[in-house]
């Protein structure tokens, strides 16, 4: 590909943008369709390439099919104690005007695309967190991620917090688009309305819930989510409020959460993975979302359902934690909070109807700000800017 090709990007007629994903998750429902429609207005063609990890390598069960997307084969490769993912460099990646990839050092394709960019190939944009916000990031992986991140033609940062991280890596702020990561809130509003017409009441009857407070854990069941602390705190809450119930919705490696701690808990209801109206029914029953750690897009569910989150600061939260404001739409406890302190804060909130109402109103207001429509608009604007930008 001649070096002059990239310099002419802004003059290209009907440019093609390719987004590559390791897997498409349910929380992206509606996003790619709406982004494709938005870009098509300006004659920009969007292609989405994705792989689908086999179940034995993917503890999540939330894969989403986008009918017009193209599936890529993939395989894992072990190198120096790390597991890398290989995907092929297919023809559409060679002819694209812009390629957008996930920011992940273990994706071999990213490094091949960046090498082609240096030789005059398609510009490469990263889409991601900026760094690993988990409890145990791999040092070598984070070093490589930081180094590679500076080579991108453009950046699509999940949130303003992610953009701050990316700027700290040395990326030009003029080449960063903050997309304000979100889910399809219109769909969730519709699911909640449908759940209120019967499914929520049926779930309450099925579980034998009384009139006592209901806590809800909603998310993938992984160790980083603080499940041990959650169960210990729930034991404290139930000891003080025997009418308290805890619902657990989600799948993952710790799906047998009911067995943690050994003691039987008749008030603990493990419902497994639920989506759509089924998940909305659980949200309709909840007074609070009990999520001690590793909060991500679930904060949007909290806002739309007007069910405030109780969490602990600094516990491997994803960038979306920036949307949660202590005392306004959520309860963020100090990093040193233990199970007893978490239980006390939850009980205090449940015993204060006025504060609970204020937080619910804060959730409602936040829901209006963090929408899929806004994310699509920002992402599309970033794509247009990236196509027009000169090569680095």
N, C-alpha and C positions, 0 to 999 in steps of 0.2 A: 504494500500500500504506500503510495508516494507521500513524503512528508508534508506536502502542501495541502493534503486533504483536510487535516484538522483545522488549518487556518481558514478554510472556507466554510466551516460549519454553519456560521450564522447566515450564510447565503444559500444553504442547501434547501432545495424544494422538497416538500413532503418528507421531512427527516423521520427516521425510525429510532425509537428509544426501546432498549431491551432491559427488563428488570429480571435479575436472577435470584431465586430463592432456594434455600435448602429444602424447605417444605412450606406449603401455604397452610396457615392455621385458621381456625374458625374466627378468631378475632379480626381477621382481615376480610370477613364477609362484606361484600359490597364495595370495598375500597378500589380494587383493580377495575371493576366495571365502571365506576364513576370517574376514575382517573382517565380511563381510555376515552370516555365520552367527552370529558373536558378538553383533553388534548386534541381530539379529532376536530374540534371547532377551528383550530389553527392549522389543520392539515398535518398534525404530528401523529405518527402511527406508533402505538404501544404494543409490544410483545412481552409476554411473561413466560419465563422458563422456570421450571421447578423440579425438584426431585421429591420422592416420597420414601422416607426411611422405612425399612421393614419393622414390624412391631417389636421384634426382639432387640432392636437398637433404639427404639423410641418409646419411652415410658408413657408418653402422652397419647391420648386417643382423640385428638381434636383436629385431624387433618381435614382440609377443605379442598374440594374439587372446583376449579374454575374451568368451565367447559371449553373456552377458547384458548386456554394456556397450553403450553407444550411441555410434556414431561421429559426430563433428562435422566438418563441412567446415572447412578452414582455408586461408589464403593468406598470403603474406608481403608486407609493405609496406615500402619503403625511405623512411626519414625522417631527414634530416640526417646521412646517412652511416651510419645504423644500420638493421639489418633487424629489423622488428617482425613479430610473428605475430598475425593476426586470426582469431578464432573467434566464432561468433554467440552472442548472448545468448538462448538457447532458453527456452521456457516453464518447463521444470523448474527453471531457475536463478532464475526470478522467484518461484516458489512454495516453494522449499526453506526449511527451517528453519536450515540451516547449509550453507555452500559452502566447500569446501577446495580451494585452488588452489596450484600450484607458485609458489615465490618466484622470480619472474623479471620484471625490469622491462620486457622486450621483449614481454610478453604483454598485448596491448591489452585483452583481456577482463578482466584483473585490475583495471584502472583503472575500467572501467565498473561492475564489481561493487562496488568500494569507494565509488564515487559513489552507487550505490543504497543501500549500507549507511548512508551519511551522511543519506539521506532516509528512513530507517526500513525499508529493505529487509533481505534476509537477511544475517546476520552472515557475515563473510568470514574464514576462517582460512588462514594460510600454512603450507606444508609445504616445508622446504628446508634448505639448508646454513647460511644466515645471511649469507653473502657468497660471492663468487666466489673459490674457493681455487686457481684456475688461475694460470699464469705471467703472463698479460697481460689482467687485467680491464679493461673499458672504464670510464674514470673517471666519465663522465657516467652510465653505467648503474649503477655502484656507488653514486653519490650518490643517484640516484633510488630505487634499491632500499632504501637505508638509510632514506630519508624515508618511503617507502610502507610499509615493514615495521612502523613504529610505529603505523600505522592499523589493523592487523589486530585482529579481535576475539579471536583465539586463535592460538597458534603450535605447530606440530608440528616440533620440531627433530630433525634426523637423529641427532645424538649429543650427549653432554654438552659437547663442544667447540663444536658449533653453538649450543647453548643459551647458552653463555658469550658468544659473538659477539652473539646476539640481545639478551641483557641489556645488553650494551655499547651497543646502539643505542637503549636507553631503554625497552625492552619490560618490562612488569611480570612478574617471575619467576613470579607466581601464575597467569599466563596462558600458560605455556610447558609443553608436554609433551615430554619426551625420549623418543623412540620406540625408540632403539637400532636403527638401520637394519640389516636382516639379509636373508638369502635363505632359501629352503626347505632347511634343513640335513638334514631327514629324507630328502628326495628325493636330495640329494647323497650321503648315506651309502648309500642304495640303489644309486645309479649306480656308486659306487666298489666296492661289493660285487659288482655285476654285471660290472664291468670286470675284476675280479680272477679271474673264472671263465673267462677266455679272451681277451677283446678286448685287454687290456694285453699279454699274451704275443704275440698276433698282430701288434700294432703294433710291438713290439720287433723281431720277426723281419722285418717289412716294411721297417723303417728300417735294419736291419743293425746294431743297437746291440749292443755288447759288454757287458762287465761294468764298464766305467768309469762315473764319475759323470755324472749327467744333470741339466742345468739346464733350467728351463722358464720361458718368458715366456707369461703368460696374460692377455689383455686386448685392448682395442681398439688398433689400431696407429695412434697419433697422435704427432705430433712431441713433445708435452709429456710423453710416456712415457719420454723419455731413450733412444731406440733407438740413436742414434749412440754414446752412452757404453756402452750394453749390448754392442754388437758389438765395440767396441774392447776392452772388458774381457774378452769371450769369447775374443778373439784371444790376449790375455795368458794366460788360463787354459789354453787349448789348447796354447800353446807350452810350458807347464810340465807339463800333463797331457794328452798326445796321445790318451788314451782318453776325453777329455771330449766330450760331445755337448750341443748346445743345441737344444731344441724350441721353436718359436714357434707358439702357437695364438691366433688372433684375426683379425678382419677390420678394414678401415678404410682410411683414405686412404693409408697407407704399406704397403699389402698386398704390395708387391714389395720387402720388406725384404732379401731375399737379394741384391739388387743394390746395396745400400748399401755403399760402400767399394770396390766393384769387384772385389775379390779373390774367387776361388772358395773356398768353405768346405764341403768334403764332410761335415763334422761338424755343419753347421747344417741343420736340417730345418724348413722352413716349411710348416705343416700347414693353414693357413687357419682359417676359422671352424669350430668344433666345439662341440657341445652334448650334454648328457645323458651317456650312457655313453661316447660318443666322446671328450668332453673329460675324463671321469673316467679313461679309459685313459691319457691323457698324464700326468695327475696321479699315477697309480699308478707310472709309470716314473720320476718326478722325485725327485731327492734334495733339491733346493733350488728355490725360486721366485726367479728373478732379475728383479726389478722395481725399477729405479733410481728411478722417479719416478711421481707421479700415481696413487698407490694409492687404491682405493676399496673396494668390496665384495669384491674379490678376496681381501682379508684373511680373509674367512670361508671361502673355498675352501681357503686355506692351513691354517686351523685344523682343518677337518673332515678334510682329507686328511692332516693331520699332516706337511706339507711346509713348513718354515719359509721365510719371506721374507728376502731380503737387499735392503735399500733404503738410500736416502740421505735424511737429514732435510731438511725444508724445501723439497722439490722439488714444489711444486704438488699435494701430497697432498690428497685429499678428507677430510672429517671422520672417516671410518672408520679413518684412520691412528691415531686415539686408542686403538683396540683393540690395536694392536701395541706390545709392551713389549720394549725392547731387553734382550737377555740372558735373557728369560723365555720368549718365544714367537716372537721375530724378531731380526734383526740390523739396527739402525738406525745408519748411519754418519754422521759429521759432514757438515755442508753443504758443506764445502770438498773433500770426497772426489772425486778424479778417477778415470778409468777404471782406472789402474794400482792405485790404492788399493782400488777396488771389487773388482778381481780378487784382490788379496792377501787381503782379508777373506773372500772366497768360498772361496779355496783353503785358508785356515786352518780354516774351518768343515768343509770336506770332509775335511780331514786329521785332524779331532778327533772321532772317533766318540762320545766321551762327551758333548761339548757338543751335538752333533747330536741325540743321544738326549734330552738335557734339554730342548732346544727343542721337540722333537716332543711330549714330555709336556706342555709348556706349551701347545702348540697344542691338544692334546686337551682340556685343562682349559678353555681359552678357548672352544672350540667348544660346550661345554655351557652357557656363559653367553650366547652370542649366537645366538639361535634365532628363527625366524619366529614361533613360538608366543608368545614373549615380546614380540616387536614388535607382534603383533596385539593382545595383551592391553593393552599400553601405549597403543596407538593408540585402541582402543575406550574405554579409561578417559578419554583426553583428549577424545574426542567427547562422552561423557556430561557431562564437566565443562564443555565449551564450550556445550553446549545449555542447561545450568543456569545459566551465568554471566550476570549482568546486562550490558546493553550498556555499551560503553566511554563 
